[in-house]
Amino acid sequence: MTQTFTDTPLKVGQREFSSRLLVGTGKYKDLEETRLAIEASGAEIVTVAVRRTNIGQNPDEPNLLDVIPPDRYTILPNTAGCYTAQDAVRTCRLARELLDGHNLVKLEVLGDEKTLYPNVMETLSACETLIKDGFEVMVYTSDDPIIAKELEQMGCVSVMPLAAPIGSGLGIRNPYNIRMILEEAKVPIIVDAGVGTASDAAVAMELGCHGVLMNTAIAAAQRPVLMASAMRKAIEAGREAHLAGRMPKKLYASASSPIEGTFF
């Protein structure tokens, strides 16, 4: 008898999603490749850097929303390129105006151009302002369990710790901190930044993360559309492996076919 598996949806704020892969829109060679890769990924949430991408603020330029229409995808405006809380808040308010009152945003406030690590103090300040202003905030942060809990308690709808520096492709560098964050979390924990290939995405999901957000891992691949498809499968496989429960690790061998109770 074949068993079927039906997962619970990913719930972010008041919204539910069947896909646990979130993707970005930067670094593709053109809008057509962007469209094809996002379709292949199966993602329902697509993040857009408002300061770097035209979503209507420049009427004479190609509009990204023509290839990722809001009636098909949940557009997640992000504050990439912001280095102060003030700039991040201004960017989110602009996005809400351009997207007819859309209030789900991804907040990132960077510390410096070399590491692109989050500026935690500015992030906390921006979160406080945005939440009071009615935004649902998904927040990029370090893999510090204390800060992650503080952001959750402030009212963020998802906490998004980095796995490695943005665009590095180094994979999950500190799985132990990610696990500590997961143990305390009551909101979705979505790995954001550092994934390089499908196995990295699977590891994040096997740890128990609720989703993975990526851009460069797909866009910078030699064949982005194929990599998007691979990432989709890795997310699904990692999620199922987490829910299935892996076997215990052992130092020594254990026969695949048990011999206890058999006679020779």
Accessible surface in RSA format (square Angstrom, percent):
REM  Atomic radii and reference values for relative SASA: ProtOr
REM  Chains: A
REM  Algorithm: Lee & Richards
REM  Probe-radius: 1.40
REM  Slices: 20
REM RES _ NUM      All-atoms   Total-Side   Main-Chain    Non-polar    All polar
REM                ABS   REL    ABS   REL    ABS   REL    ABS   REL    ABS   REL
RES MET A   1   235.56 122.0 150.48  99.6  85.08 202.6 127.45 108.4 108.11 143.2
RES THR A   2   121.05  86.1  98.66 100.0  22.39  53.4  67.29  90.4  53.76  81.3
RES GLN A   3   168.25  94.1 140.45 102.6  27.80  66.2  46.20  98.3 122.05  92.6
RES THR A   4   128.71  91.5  96.89  98.2  31.81  75.8  69.88  93.9  58.82  88.9
RES PHE A   5   105.58  52.8  73.61  45.6  31.97  83.2  76.36  46.3  29.22  83.6
RES THR A   6   127.94  91.0  97.91  99.3  30.04  71.6  72.67  97.6  55.28  83.6
RES ASP A   7    47.73  33.4  25.91  25.8  21.82  51.6  21.39  50.3  26.34  26.3
RES THR A   8    92.78  66.0  87.32  88.5   5.47  13.0  76.90 103.3  15.89  24.0
RES PRO A   9    66.17  48.2  52.00  47.4  14.17  51.5  55.76  46.0  10.41  64.7
RES LEU A  10     4.08   2.3   2.02   1.4   2.06   5.2   3.75   2.6   0.33   0.9
RES LYS A  11   112.71  55.0 104.27  64.0   8.43  20.1  51.61  46.5  61.09  65.1
RES VAL A  12     0.00   0.0   0.00   0.0   0.00   0.0   0.00   0.0   0.00   0.0
RES GLY A  13    17.99  22.2   0.00   N/A  17.99  22.2   7.72  21.2  10.27  23.0
RES GLN A  14   153.46  85.8 127.64  93.3  25.82  61.5  49.16 104.6 104.29  79.1
RES ARG A  15    67.24  28.2  63.04  32.1   4.20  10.0  29.56  40.4  37.69  22.8
RES GLU A  16   106.99  61.4  79.32  60.0  27.66  65.9  22.12  42.8  84.86  69.3
RES PHE A  17    12.19   6.1   9.38   5.8   2.81   7.3  12.11   7.3   0.08   0.2
RES SER A  18    98.65  83.4  68.11  90.9  30.54  70.4  50.90 108.4  47.75  66.9
RES SER A  19    22.03  18.6  11.94  15.9  10.09  23.2  15.57  33.2   6.46   9.0
RES ARG A  20    16.90   7.1  13.59   6.9   3.31   7.9   6.29   8.6  10.61   6.4
RES LEU A  21     2.92   1.6   1.91   1.4   1.01   2.5   1.91   1.3   1.01   2.7
RES LEU A  22     0.63   0.4   0.63   0.5   0.00   0.0   0.63   0.4   0.00   0.0
RES VAL A  23     1.51   1.0   1.51   1.4   0.00   0.0   1.51   1.3   0.00   0.0
RES GLY A  24     2.24   2.8   0.00   N/A   2.24   2.8   2.06   5.7   0.18   0.4
RES THR A  25    17.22  12.3   3.07   3.1  14.15  33.7   0.27   0.4  16.96  25.6
RES GLY A  26    31.83  39.2   0.00   N/A  31.83  39.2  29.56  81.1   2.26   5.1
RES LYS A  27   136.57  66.6  92.92  57.0  43.65 103.9  84.64  76.2  51.93  55.3
RES TYR A  28    25.47  11.9   2.44   1.4  23.03  59.9   1.58   1.2  23.89  29.5
RES LYS A  29   166.17  81.1 124.49  76.4  41.68  99.2  79.14  71.2  87.03  92.7
RES ASP A  30    70.16  49.1  57.34  57.1  12.82  30.3  40.89  96.2  29.27  29.2
RES LEU A  31    61.62  34.3  58.60  41.9   3.03   7.6  58.60  41.2   3.03   8.1
RES GLU A  32    83.62  48.0  80.34  60.8   3.28   7.8  49.21  95.2  34.41  28.1
RES GLU A  33    23.29  13.4  20.98  15.9   2.31   5.5   6.52  12.6  16.77  13.7
RES THR A  34     3.49   2.5   3.49   3.5   0.00   0.0   0.00   0.0   3.49   5.3
RES ARG A  35    71.42  30.0  70.97  36.2   0.45   1.1  24.39  33.3  47.03  28.5
RES LEU A  36    68.90  38.4  66.80  47.8   2.09   5.3  66.80  46.9   2.09   5.6
RES ALA A  37     0.79   0.7   0.07   0.1   0.72   1.6   0.39   0.6   0.40   1.1
RES ILE A  38     1.55   0.9   0.53   0.4   1.02   2.5   1.17   0.8   0.38   1.0
RES GLU A  39    57.19  32.8  42.52  32.2  14.66  34.9  15.10  29.2  42.09  34.4
RES ALA A  40    24.98  23.0  10.84  16.7  14.14  32.2  22.52  31.7   2.46   6.5
RES SER A  41     0.54   0.5   0.19   0.2   0.35   0.8   0.19   0.4   0.35   0.5
RES GLY A  42    22.32  27.5   0.00   N/A  22.32  27.5  12.54  34.4   9.77  21.9
RES ALA A  43     4.84   4.4   0.00   0.0   4.84  11.0   0.00   0.0   4.84  12.8
RES GLU A  44    56.33  32.3  54.91  41.5   1.42   3.4  24.07  46.6  32.26  26.3
RES ILE A  45     2.15   1.2   1.83   1.4   0.32   0.8   1.83   1.3   0.32   0.9
RES VAL A  46     0.00   0.0   0.00   0.0   0.00   0.0   0.00   0.0   0.00   0.0
RES THR A  47     6.67   4.7   5.54   5.6   1.13   2.7   5.54   7.4   1.13   1.7
RES VAL A  48     0.02   0.0   0.00   0.0   0.02   0.0   0.02   0.0   0.00   0.0
RES ALA A  49    16.08  14.8  14.07  21.7   2.01   4.6  14.07  19.8   2.01   5.3
RES VAL A  50     2.44   1.6   0.38   0.3   2.06   5.0   0.38   0.3   2.06   5.6
RES ARG A  51   123.63  51.9  84.42  43.0  39.21  93.4  27.24  37.2  96.40  58.4
RES ARG A  52   163.07  68.5 122.38  62.4  40.69  96.9  57.18  78.1 105.89  64.2
RES THR A  53    33.18  23.6  25.32  25.7   7.86  18.7  19.57  26.3  13.61  20.6
RES ASN A  54    13.83   9.5   6.57   6.3   7.26  17.5   5.65  13.6   8.18   7.9
RES ILE A  55     4.02   2.3   0.00   0.0   4.02   9.7   0.00   0.0   4.02  10.9
RES GLY A  56    30.85  38.0   0.00   N/A  30.85  38.0  14.97  41.1  15.89  35.6
RES GLN A  57    56.00  31.3  30.31  22.1  25.69  61.2  27.89  59.4  28.11  21.3
RES ASN A  58    60.51  41.7  58.28  56.3   2.23   5.4   7.96  19.2  52.55  50.8
RES PRO A  59   121.86  88.8  86.42  78.8  35.44 128.8  95.52  78.9  26.34 163.7
RES ASP A  60   148.33 103.9 110.96 110.4  37.37  88.4  40.41  95.1 107.92 107.6
RES GLU A  61    94.61  54.3  84.04  63.6  10.58  25.2  28.89  55.9  65.73  53.7
RES PRO A  62   105.19  76.7  85.22  77.7  19.97  72.6  97.13  80.2   8.06  50.1
RES ASN A  63    36.45  25.1  35.24  34.1   1.21   2.9   9.85  23.7  26.60  25.7
RES LEU A  64     5.79   3.2   4.70   3.4   1.09   2.7   4.72   3.3   1.07   2.9
RES LEU A  65    26.83  14.9  21.90  15.7   4.93  12.4  22.01  15.5   4.81  13.0
RES ASP A  66   113.75  79.7  81.94  81.6  31.81  75.2  29.13  68.6  84.62  84.4
RES VAL A  67    26.77  17.6  20.69  18.7   6.09  14.7  22.61  19.6   4.16  11.3
RES ILE A  68     0.38   0.2   0.38   0.3   0.00   0.0   0.38   0.3   0.00   0.0
RES PRO A  69    42.91  31.3  42.91  39.1   0.00   0.0  42.91  35.4   0.00   0.0
RES PRO A  70    73.94  53.9  55.38  50.5  18.56  67.5  55.66  46.0  18.28 113.6
RES ASP A  71   136.23  95.4  90.43  90.0  45.80 108.3  52.36 123.2  83.87  83.6
RES ARG A  72   144.76  60.8 114.52  58.4  30.23  72.0  43.99  60.1 100.76  61.1
RES TYR A  73    14.27   6.7   8.90   5.1   5.38  14.0   9.82   7.4   4.45   5.5
RES THR A  74    29.81  21.2  22.89  23.2   6.91  16.5   7.33   9.8  22.48  34.0
RES ILE A  75     4.97   2.8   3.03   2.3   1.94   4.7   3.03   2.2   1.94   5.3
RES LEU A  76     0.00   0.0   0.00   0.0   0.00   0.0   0.00   0.0   0.00   0.0
RES PRO A  77     2.39   1.7   1.93   1.8   0.46   1.7   2.08   1.7   0.31   1.9
RES ASN A  78    10.27   7.1   9.65   9.3   0.62   1.5   0.57   1.4   9.70   9.4
RES THR A  79     0.93   0.7   0.93   0.9   0.00   0.0   0.93   1.2   0.00   0.0
RES ALA A  80    11.01  10.1  10.99  17.0   0.03   0.1  10.99  15.5   0.03   0.1
RES GLY A  81    12.94  16.0   0.00   N/A  12.94  16.0   6.44  17.7   6.50  14.5
RES CYS A  82     0.16   0.1   0.00   0.0   0.16   0.4   0.16   0.4   0.00   0.0
RES TYR A  83    71.12  33.2  62.63  35.6   8.49  22.1  55.34  41.6  15.78  19.5
RES THR A  84    58.64  41.7  58.64  59.5   0.00   0.0  56.22  75.5   2.42   3.7
RES ALA A  85    11.17  10.3  11.05  17.1   0.12   0.3  11.17  15.7   0.00   0.0
RES GLN A  86   127.35  71.2 117.13  85.6  10.22  24.3  37.55  79.9  89.80  68.1
RES ASP A  87    38.71  27.1  38.42  38.2   0.29   0.7   0.09   0.2  38.62  38.5
RES ALA A  88     0.00   0.0   0.00   0.0   0.00   0.0   0.00   0.0   0.00   0.0
RES VAL A  89    11.33   7.5  11.33  10.3   0.00   0.0  11.33   9.8   0.00   0.0
RES ARG A  90   128.09  53.8 124.38  63.4   3.72   8.8  69.33  94.8  58.76  35.6
RES THR A  91     7.85   5.6   5.55   5.6   2.30   5.5   3.31   4.5   4.54   6.9
RES CYS A  92     2.13   1.6   1.20   1.3   0.93   2.2   0.93   2.3   1.20   1.3
RES ARG A  93   108.87  45.7 103.38  52.7   5.49  13.1  37.65  51.5  71.22  43.2
RES LEU A  94    72.17  40.2  67.90  48.6   4.28  10.7  71.38  50.1   0.80   2.1
RES ALA A  95     0.14   0.1   0.13   0.2   0.01   0.0   0.14   0.2   0.00   0.0
RES ARG A  96    59.95  25.2  59.47  30.3   0.48   1.1  16.41  22.4  43.54  26.4
RES GLU A  97   137.29  78.8 113.69  86.0  23.60  56.2  43.97  85.0  93.32  76.2
RES LEU A  98    48.41  27.0  25.71  18.4  22.70  57.1  29.11  20.4  19.31  52.0
RES LEU A  99    22.04  12.3   8.62   6.2  13.42  33.7  11.80   8.3  10.24  27.5
RES ASP A 100   140.36  98.3 103.87 103.4  36.49  86.3  40.00  94.1 100.36 100.1
RES GLY A 101    48.62  60.0   0.00   N/A  48.62  60.0  27.26  74.8  21.36  47.8
RES HIS A 102    35.91  19.6  26.08  18.1   9.83  25.1  17.25  17.8  18.67  21.7
RES ASN A 103    41.71  28.8  41.44  40.0   0.27   0.7   6.88  16.6  34.83  33.7
RES LEU A 104     0.00   0.0   0.00   0.0   0.00   0.0   0.00   0.0   0.00   0.0
RES VAL A 105     0.31   0.2   0.31   0.3   0.00   0.0   0.31   0.3   0.00   0.0
RES LYS A 106    10.33   5.0  10.33   6.3   0.00   0.0   0.00   0.0  10.33  11.0
RES LEU A 107     0.00   0.0   0.00   0.0   0.00   0.0   0.00   0.0   0.00   0.0
RES GLU A 108     8.62   4.9   8.62   6.5   0.00   0.0   0.00   0.0   8.62   7.0
RES VAL A 109     0.00   0.0   0.00   0.0   0.00   0.0   0.00   0.0   0.00   0.0
RES LEU A 110     3.36   1.9   2.61   1.9   0.75   1.9   2.61   1.8   0.75   2.0
RES GLY A 111    40.03  49.4   0.00   N/A  40.03  49.4  12.56  34.5  27.47  61.5
RES ASP A 112    63.49  44.5  58.76  58.5   4.73  11.2  36.23  85.3  27.27  27.2
RES GLU A 113   141.89  81.5 121.69  92.1  20.20  48.1  39.67  76.7 102.22  83.5
RES LYS A 114   194.95  95.1 158.59  97.3  36.36  86.6 109.84  98.9  85.11  90.7
RES THR A 115    53.21  37.8  46.72  47.4   6.50  15.5  49.57  66.6   3.64   5.5
RES LEU A 116    47.68  26.6  47.62  34.1   0.07   0.2  47.62  33.4   0.07   0.2
RES TYR A 117    90.32  42.2  90.31  51.4   0.01   0.0  60.88  45.8  29.44  36.3
RES PRO A 118    13.81  10.1   0.82   0.7  12.99  47.2   0.82   0.7  12.99  80.7
RES ASN A 119    48.36  33.4  42.72  41.3   5.65  13.6   7.40  17.8  40.97  39.6
RES VAL A 120    37.46  24.6  32.80  29.7   4.66  11.2  33.27  28.9   4.19  11.4
RES MET A 121   142.84  74.0 137.58  91.1   5.26  12.5 114.64  97.5  28.20  37.4
RES GLU A 122    55.64  31.9  55.64  42.1   0.00   0.0   9.14  17.7  46.50  38.0
RES THR A 123     2.26   1.6   2.26   2.3   0.00   0.0   2.26   3.0   0.00   0.0
RES LEU A 124    34.55  19.2  33.23  23.8   1.32   3.3  33.62  23.6   0.93   2.5
RES SER A 125    53.79  45.5  46.67  62.3   7.12  16.4  23.42  49.9  30.37  42.5
RES ALA A 126     0.22   0.2   0.00   0.0   0.22   0.5   0.22   0.3   0.00   0.0
RES CYS A 127     0.00   0.0   0.00   0.0   0.00   0.0   0.00   0.0   0.00   0.0
RES GLU A 128    86.75  49.8  83.95  63.5   2.80   6.7  19.63  38.0  67.12  54.8
RES THR A 129    52.45  37.3  48.41  49.1   4.04   9.6  26.08  35.0  26.36  39.9
RES LEU A 130     0.00   0.0   0.00   0.0   0.00   0.0   0.00   0.0   0.00   0.0
RES ILE A 131    46.82  26.6  35.80  26.7  11.02  26.6  35.80  25.8  11.02  29.9
RES LYS A 132   163.44  79.7 123.85  76.0  39.59  94.3  90.40  81.4  73.04  77.8
RES ASP A 133    47.32  33.1  32.91  32.8  14.41  34.1  10.66  25.1  36.66  36.6
RES GLY A 134    45.17  55.7   0.00   N/A  45.17  55.7  35.39  97.1   9.78  21.9
RES PHE A 135     8.92   4.5   0.00   0.0   8.92  23.2   0.00   0.0   8.92  25.5
RES GLU A 136    25.95  14.9  25.19  19.1   0.76   1.8  16.28  31.5   9.67   7.9
RES VAL A 137     0.00   0.0   0.00   0.0   0.00   0.0   0.00   0.0   0.00   0.0
RES MET A 138     0.00   0.0   0.00   0.0   0.00   0.0   0.00   0.0   0.00   0.0
RES VAL A 139     0.00   0.0   0.00   0.0   0.00   0.0   0.00   0.0   0.00   0.0
RES TYR A 140     1.08   0.5   1.08   0.6   0.00   0.0   0.81   0.6   0.27   0.3
RES THR A 141     1.40   1.0   1.28   1.3   0.12   0.3   0.24   0.3   1.16   1.8
RES SER A 142    19.30  16.3  19.30  25.8   0.00   0.0  16.77  35.7   2.53   3.5
RES ASP A 143    31.53  22.1  31.49  31.3   0.04   0.1   0.10   0.2  31.43  31.3
RES ASP A 144    52.90  37.1  50.56  50.3   2.34   5.5  15.35  36.1  37.55  37.4
RES PRO A 145    33.21  24.2  28.11  25.6   5.11  18.6  28.11  23.2   5.11  31.7
RES ILE A 146   132.62  75.5 131.56  98.0   1.06   2.6 131.71  94.8   0.91   2.5
RES ILE A 147    32.74  18.6  32.74  24.4   0.00   0.0  32.74  23.6   0.00   0.0
RES ALA A 148     4.20   3.9   2.87   4.4   1.32   3.0   3.19   4.5   1.01   2.7
RES LYS A 149    48.11  23.5  45.78  28.1   2.33   5.6  44.31  39.9   3.80   4.0
RES GLU A 150    77.74  44.6  76.66  58.0   1.07   2.6  15.25  29.5  62.49  51.0
RES LEU A 151     0.37   0.2   0.37   0.3   0.00   0.0   0.37   0.3   0.00   0.0
RES GLU A 152    23.13  13.3  15.53  11.7   7.60  18.1   4.81   9.3  18.32  15.0
RES GLN A 153   126.65  70.8  89.73  65.6  36.92  87.9  38.96  82.9  87.68  66.5
RES MET A 154    54.57  28.3  27.57  18.2  27.01  64.3  34.92  29.7  19.65  26.0
RES GLY A 155    39.10  48.2   0.00   N/A  39.10  48.2  25.29  69.4  13.80  30.9
RES CYS A 156     2.62   2.0   0.00   0.0   2.62   6.2   0.00   0.0   2.62   2.8
RES VAL A 157    23.85  15.7  18.90  17.1   4.95  11.9  22.60  19.6   1.25   3.4
RES SER A 158     0.00   0.0   0.00   0.0   0.00   0.0   0.00   0.0   0.00   0.0
RES VAL A 159     0.89   0.6   0.89   0.8   0.00   0.0   0.89   0.8   0.00   0.0
RES MET A 160     0.00   0.0   0.00   0.0   0.00   0.0   0.00   0.0   0.00   0.0
RES PRO A 161     0.00   0.0   0.00   0.0   0.00   0.0   0.00   0.0   0.00   0.0
RES LEU A 162     6.13   3.4   5.55   4.0   0.58   1.5   5.55   3.9   0.58   1.6
RES ALA A 163     5.27   4.8   0.00   0.0   5.27  12.0   1.62   2.3   3.66   9.7
RES ALA A 164     1.76   1.6   0.00   0.0   1.76   4.0   1.76   2.5   0.00   0.0
RES PRO A 165    38.33  27.9  38.13  34.8   0.19   0.7  38.33  31.6   0.00   0.0
RES ILE A 166    57.40  32.7  42.53  31.7  14.87  35.8  42.53  30.6  14.87  40.4
RES GLY A 167    37.46  46.2   0.00   N/A  37.46  46.2   8.78  24.1  28.68  64.2
RES SER A 168    46.84  39.6  12.88  17.2  33.96  78.2  23.21  49.4  23.63  33.1
RES GLY A 169    36.41  44.9   0.00   N/A  36.41  44.9  14.05  38.6  22.36  50.1
RES LEU A 170    97.58  54.3  85.29  61.0  12.29  30.9  89.10  62.6   8.47  22.8
RES GLY A 171     1.20   1.5   0.00   N/A   1.20   1.5   1.20   3.3   0.00   0.0
RES ILE A 172    19.22  10.9   4.29   3.2  14.93  36.0   4.29   3.1  14.93  40.5
RES ARG A 173   154.14  64.7 126.40  64.4  27.74  66.1  41.35  56.5 112.79  68.4
RES ASN A 174    52.61  36.3  49.56  47.9   3.05   7.3  12.06  29.0  40.56  39.2
RES PRO A 175    37.59  27.4  37.59  34.3   0.00   0.0  37.59  31.0   0.00   0.0
RES TYR A 176   157.00  73.3 155.03  88.2   1.96   5.1 108.39  81.5  48.60  59.9
RES ASN A 177    29.60  20.4  29.60  28.6   0.00   0.0   0.00   0.0  29.60  28.6
RES ILE A 178     1.57   0.9   1.57   1.2   0.00   0.0   1.57   1.1   0.00   0.0
RES ARG A 179   126.08  52.9 125.01  63.7   1.06   2.5  16.22  22.2 109.86  66.6
RES MET A 180    89.90  46.6  87.96  58.2   1.93   4.6  50.95  43.3  38.95  51.6
RES ILE A 181     5.15   2.9   1.77   1.3   3.37   8.1   3.79   2.7   1.35   3.7
RES LEU A 182    30.10  16.8  15.54  11.1  14.56  36.6  15.65  11.0  14.44  38.9
RES GLU A 183   130.58  75.0  92.73  70.2  37.85  90.1  42.88  82.9  87.70  71.6
RES GLU A 184   102.75  59.0  98.56  74.6   4.19  10.0  32.66  63.2  70.09  57.2
RES ALA A 185    25.82  23.7   1.80   2.8  24.02  54.6   2.96   4.2  22.86  60.6
RES LYS A 186   173.92  84.8 135.78  83.3  38.14  90.8 109.95  99.0  63.96  68.1
RES VAL A 187    31.11  20.5  25.91  23.5   5.21  12.5  30.12  26.2   0.99   2.7
RES PRO A 188    18.44  13.4  17.37  15.8   1.06   3.9  17.89  14.8   0.55   3.4
RES ILE A 189     1.13   0.6   1.13   0.8   0.00   0.0   1.13   0.8   0.00   0.0
RES ILE A 190     0.00   0.0   0.00   0.0   0.00   0.0   0.00   0.0   0.00   0.0
RES VAL A 191     0.00   0.0   0.00   0.0   0.00   0.0   0.00   0.0   0.00   0.0
RES ASP A 192     5.79   4.1   5.79   5.8   0.00   0.0   0.04   0.1   5.75   5.7
RES ALA A 193    11.57  10.6   1.12   1.7  10.46  23.8  11.38  16.0   0.20   0.5
RES GLY A 194     4.16   5.1   0.00   N/A   4.16   5.1   0.60   1.7   3.56   8.0
RES VAL A 195     8.79   5.8   0.75   0.7   8.04  19.4   0.75   0.6   8.04  21.8
RES GLY A 196    22.50  27.7   0.00   N/A  22.50  27.7   8.74  24.0  13.76  30.8
RES THR A 197    58.95  41.9  58.95  59.8   0.00   0.0  39.46  53.0  19.49  29.5
RES ALA A 198    25.29  23.3  25.14  38.8   0.15   0.3  25.29  35.6   0.00   0.0
RES SER A 199    69.77  59.0  61.20  81.7   8.56  19.7  50.98 108.6  18.79  26.3
RES ASP A 200    25.92  18.2  25.53  25.4   0.39   0.9   0.39   0.9  25.53  25.5
RES ALA A 201     0.00   0.0   0.00   0.0   0.00   0.0   0.00   0.0   0.00   0.0
RES ALA A 202    18.20  16.7  18.20  28.1   0.00   0.0  18.20  25.6   0.00   0.0
RES VAL A 203    62.82  41.3  62.62  56.7   0.20   0.5  62.68  54.5   0.14   0.4
RES ALA A 204     0.00   0.0   0.00   0.0   0.00   0.0   0.00   0.0   0.00   0.0
RES MET A 205     0.30   0.2   0.00   0.0   0.30   0.7   0.00   0.0   0.30   0.4
RES GLU A 206    88.39  50.7  72.89  55.1  15.50  36.9  18.92  36.6  69.47  56.7
RES LEU A 207    38.69  21.5  21.32  15.3  17.36  43.6  24.99  17.6  13.69  36.9
RES GLY A 208     9.03  11.1   0.00   N/A   9.03  11.1   3.04   8.3   5.99  13.4
RES CYS A 209     0.24   0.2   0.00   0.0   0.24   0.6   0.00   0.0   0.24   0.3
RES HIS A 210    54.65  29.9  54.65  38.0   0.00   0.0  26.74  27.6  27.90  32.5
RES GLY A 211     0.00   0.0   0.00   N/A   0.00   0.0   0.00   0.0   0.00   0.0
RES VAL A 212     0.00   0.0   0.00   0.0   0.00   0.0   0.00   0.0   0.00   0.0
RES LEU A 213     8.96   5.0   8.67   6.2   0.29   0.7   8.67   6.1   0.29   0.8
RES MET A 214     6.91   3.6   2.16   1.4   4.75  11.3   6.91   5.9   0.00   0.0
RES ASN A 215    35.32  24.4  29.81  28.8   5.51  13.3  16.50  39.7  18.82  18.2
RES THR A 216    31.55  22.4  28.86  29.3   2.69   6.4  23.16  31.1   8.39  12.7
RES ALA A 217    11.81  10.9   0.24   0.4  11.57  26.3   7.45  10.5   4.36  11.5
RES ILE A 218     1.06   0.6   1.06   0.8   0.00   0.0   1.06   0.8   0.00   0.0
RES ALA A 219     9.08   8.4   0.00   0.0   9.08  20.7   0.00   0.0   9.08  24.1
RES ALA A 220    71.72  65.9  35.67  55.1  36.05  82.0  45.53  64.1  26.19  69.4
RES ALA A 221    23.70  21.8   4.81   7.4  18.89  43.0  15.71  22.1   7.99  21.2
RES GLN A 222   184.39 103.1 147.44 107.8  36.95  88.0  57.84 123.1 126.55  96.0
RES ARG A 223   164.75  69.2 157.02  80.0   7.72  18.4  59.48  81.3 105.27  63.8
RES PRO A 224    14.01  10.2  14.01  12.8   0.00   0.0  14.01  11.6   0.00   0.0
RES VAL A 225    55.54  36.5  54.82  49.6   0.71   1.7  54.82  47.6   0.71   1.9
RES LEU A 226    98.67  54.9  94.46  67.6   4.21  10.6  97.12  68.2   1.55   4.2
RES MET A 227    43.76  22.7  40.65  26.9   3.10   7.4  41.44  35.2   2.32   3.1
RES ALA A 228     0.00   0.0   0.00   0.0   0.00   0.0   0.00   0.0   0.00   0.0
RES SER A 229    26.39  22.3  26.38  35.2   0.01   0.0  11.47  24.4  14.92  20.9
RES ALA A 230    35.10  32.3  28.58  44.1   6.52  14.8  32.94  46.4   2.16   5.7
RES MET A 231     0.00   0.0   0.00   0.0   0.00   0.0   0.00   0.0   0.00   0.0
RES ARG A 232   106.09  44.5 105.22  53.6   0.87   2.1  17.84  24.4  88.26  53.5
RES LYS A 233   132.28  64.5 128.93  79.1   3.35   8.0  83.79  75.4  48.49  51.6
RES ALA A 234    10.70   9.8   4.08   6.3   6.62  15.0  10.20  14.4   0.49   1.3
RES ILE A 235     5.62   3.2   5.62   4.2   0.00   0.0   5.62   4.0   0.00   0.0
RES GLU A 236    92.65  53.2  87.99  66.6   4.65  11.1  40.03  77.4  52.62  43.0
RES ALA A 237    60.32  55.5  49.06  75.7  11.27  25.6  56.41  79.4   3.92  10.4
RES GLY A 238     0.36   0.4   0.00   N/A   0.36   0.4   0.35   1.0   0.01   0.0
RES ARG A 239    27.08  11.4  27.08  13.8   0.00   0.0   7.26   9.9  19.82  12.0
RES GLU A 240    87.87  50.4  84.75  64.1   3.12   7.4  18.20  35.2  69.67  56.9
RES ALA A 241    42.63  39.2  31.32  48.3  11.32  25.7  38.83  54.7   3.81  10.1
RES HIS A 242    72.63  39.7  56.25  39.1  16.39  41.9  33.77  34.8  38.86  45.2
RES LEU A 243    81.90  45.6  49.94  35.7  31.96  80.3  52.82  37.1  29.08  78.3
RES ALA A 244    85.93  79.0  45.76  70.6  40.17  91.4  57.66  81.2  28.27  74.9
RES GLY A 245    52.67  65.0   0.00   N/A  52.67  65.0  31.63  86.8  21.04  47.1
RES ARG A 246   164.02  68.9 131.51  67.0  32.51  77.4  83.56 114.2  80.46  48.8
RES MET A 247   122.80  63.6 110.68  73.2  12.12  28.8  77.84  66.2  44.95  59.6
RES PRO A 248    96.63  70.4  85.61  78.0  11.03  40.1  96.53  79.7   0.11   0.7
RES LYS A 249   170.42  83.1 138.96  85.3  31.46  74.9  84.97  76.5  85.46  91.0
RES LYS A 250   126.59  61.8  89.62  55.0  36.97  88.0  59.83  53.9  66.76  71.1
RES LEU A 251   156.05  86.9 119.53  85.5  36.52  91.8 124.56  87.5  31.49  84.7
RES TYR A 252   174.51  81.5 160.83  91.5  13.68  35.6 126.75  95.3  47.76  58.9
RES ALA A 253   110.49 101.6  68.16 105.2  42.33  96.3  79.56 112.0  30.93  81.9
RES SER A 254    71.60  60.5  39.35  52.5  32.25  74.3  22.22  47.3  49.38  69.2
RES ALA A 255    71.71  65.9  40.31  62.2  31.40  71.4  51.49  72.5  20.23  53.6
RES SER A 256   118.76 100.4  79.14 105.6  39.62  91.3  49.19 104.8  69.57  97.5
RES SER A 257    84.81  71.7  77.92 104.0   6.88  15.9  43.38  92.4  41.43  58.0
RES PRO A 258   100.59  73.3  80.87  73.7  19.72  71.7  84.70  69.9  15.89  98.8
RES ILE A 259   111.07  63.2 104.99  78.2   6.08  14.7 104.99  75.6   6.08  16.5
RES GLU A 260   145.46  83.5 119.32  90.3  26.14  62.2  76.28 147.5  69.18  56.5
RES GLY A 261    72.41  89.3   0.00   N/A  72.41  89.3  41.46 113.8  30.95  69.3
RES THR A 262    73.67  52.4  52.16  52.9  21.51  51.3  56.36  75.7  17.31  26.2
RES PHE A 263   192.42  96.3 161.47 100.0  30.95  80.5 164.14  99.5  28.28  80.9
RES PHE A 264   219.85 110.0 140.67  87.1  79.18 206.0 175.86 106.6  43.99 125.9
END  Absolute sums over single chains surface
CHAIN  1 A    13801.8      10793.5       3008.4       7537.4       6264.5
END  Absolute sums over all chains
TOTAL         13801.8      10793.5       3008.4       7537.4       6264.5
